[in-house]
Structures are given as structure tokens and as C-alpha cells.
Amino acid sequence: MRIFLGQWCVAIAIVVLWLGCATTEPMRVEAIRVGSGGGVTGMRSGYRIERSGMIEQWEMLRDSIRIGAAAKLPASSIRDLFVRAAQLGADTLRLDHVGNMTHWLELTTGSGTVRLRWTDTDAIPPALAALYRDLRDRCRAAIEGK
């Protein structure tokens, strides 16, 4: 009986150590959409950024979408944005506040899309606000050729 109990204790210790040491991989973001819209016209606009460095500027009115411009950057120049997006923990955030003017961030991963929407930039986590601002600024500069 003592040997049997000892084996159980060893087995439980191994399982606890294994679970405690297991690391969870951050999500791998393949594409990012960032934008805003609403108001009287319902116009929405933003950017789509792919891990490869491709950036598209788009506008949408009702169900009609128009690609305004595109730019290609070296993937290494936007890698930091994808790392920050993955580290954001967006898959654990519950942020879906739609209003007259709504801002959003969509992260496409291998397992689906995570969408965050908000109206008040002061009411979102600072890391999300900073990433949103940096994404828009970097995309705008790329499209303008800066």
C-alpha cells in the first residue's frame, strides 16, 4: 500500500510540474484590419496589413468597398506591429462598444478573427490605444510614400 501511494504522489508531482511549466504560445497574427467609421453617412475607412508587408487602404459605404491605394513594405519593418498585436491579449478582451463613430481593430489568426470595437479611446486599455494609433500612422505614412 505504501509503495502504491508513493507512486501516486510521484505521478501527481510530475503532472503538476508539467502543467506549471507548459507555456502557451501567443497567437500568431496573419493580418490586421484597423479603421473607423459611422456618423451621418455611415462611411467606414481603414487599412488592412498583411504579415508579408502588403498594406491596403480601403473605404466602404453601405456594402460597396473601394481599395484606395496600396503599398508594400519589407516584412521586417512591420514585424514589431504584429508582435505587439499578438502580445495584446486581444483574444481575452471583451470590447464591443458600437456608437455613432466606432473604431476597431481586427486580428486574423489561423483559427479565426478577433474583433475589438469601441467609441471612446480614453476607455480602452492604453496598449490597445497606442497600437491602434501606431498602426494608423504607419499605414498612412506607407500609403503616402513616406
Disulfide bonds with the S-S distance in Angstrom:
none
